[in-house]
Amino acid sequence: MAEHRWAPPEHQDVPIYAADSLPLDQIGSPEPVDPPQPVTVHDLRFDQIDLLAEVKAFAVARSDVAVFVEIAWQGRLQRAWVPRDTVTTRALKPRH
């Protein structure tokens, strides 16, 4: 309960996990991606919100079959191993 009646409501921080994350035994031999590369993940399914057609992410590791991506979904960091064929590279807009 908030201390003051005009305080904003407090909401529980609920994680939203990527349901399509590949099991570790299917990944092979991953290599780090340094610096992390901006990518788009296509058709990624989450436990609580179902299928998203395109998700902006950063690739931080990769193998021959999978890419380890970090996703910021509504301010929450998510990590998942996704099939390599569902990932495309993207370019960041230049800062002014």
C-alpha positions in Angstrom: 0.0 0.0 0.0 1.3 3.4 -0.9 2.3 5.7 2.0 0.2 8.6 0.5 -3.1 8.3 -1.3 -1.8 10.3 -4.3 1.2 8.0 -4.8 1.2 5.9 -8.0 0.1 2.3 -7.7 2.8 -0.3 -7.1 2.9 -3.1 -9.7 4.6 -6.5 -9.3 7.5 -6.9 -11.8 6.5 -10.0 -13.7 9.1 -11.5 -16.0 8.1 -12.3 -19.6 10.2 -15.2 -20.7 10.9 -16.2 -24.3 9.3 -19.6 -24.7 11.2 -20.3 -28.0 14.6 -20.3 -26.3 16.5 -23.4 -27.6 17.8 -26.0 -25.1 21.5 -25.7 -24.4 22.2 -29.2 -25.9 21.1 -27.9 -29.3 23.3 -24.8 -29.5 26.7 -26.3 -30.4 29.9 -24.3 -29.7 29.0 -20.6 -29.1 31.3 -17.7 -29.7 30.9 -14.3 -28.1 29.8 -11.3 -30.3 31.9 -8.3 -29.2 30.7 -5.7 -29.4 27.0 -6.8 -29.3 25.4 -6.5 -32.7 21.9 -5.0 -33.2 19.6 -7.6 -34.7 15.9 -8.3 -35.3 14.4 -11.6 -34.2 11.4 -12.7 -36.3 8.5 -14.7 -34.9 9.6 -15.0 -31.3 7.1 -16.5 -28.9 6.8 -15.3 -25.3 5.1 -17.2 -22.5 2.7 -14.5 -21.4 2.2 -12.5 -24.6 2.3 -15.1 -27.4 4.0 -14.5 -30.8 5.7 -11.2 -31.8 6.5 -10.8 -35.5 9.6 -8.7 -35.0 11.6 -8.0 -31.9 14.6 -5.7 -31.8 17.5 -7.2 -29.8 21.3 -7.4 -29.5 23.2 -10.5 -30.4 25.8 -11.3 -27.7 26.9 -14.8 -28.7 26.4 -17.2 -31.7 26.9 -20.7 -32.9 26.3 -22.4 -36.2 22.7 -23.0 -35.3 21.7 -20.4 -32.8 22.1 -16.8 -31.6 22.0 -15.6 -28.0 20.1 -12.4 -27.9 19.3 -9.8 -25.2 15.9 -8.2 -25.6 14.6 -5.2 -23.6 10.8 -5.8 -23.5 9.1 -2.9 -21.8 12.1 -2.2 -19.7 12.7 -5.8 -18.7 15.9 -7.6 -19.9 15.2 -11.0 -21.5 17.7 -13.4 -22.9 17.1 -16.3 -25.3 18.9 -18.7 -27.6 17.0 -18.4 -30.9 17.5 -20.2 -34.2 20.0 -18.5 -36.4 17.6 -18.4 -39.4 15.1 -16.2 -37.4 17.7 -13.4 -36.9 18.6 -10.6 -39.3 21.1 -7.8 -38.7 19.9 -4.2 -38.4 21.6 -0.8 -38.3 21.2 1.7 -35.5 20.2 5.2 -36.4 23.1 7.7 -36.1 23.1 9.9 -33.0 23.2 13.6 -33.5 
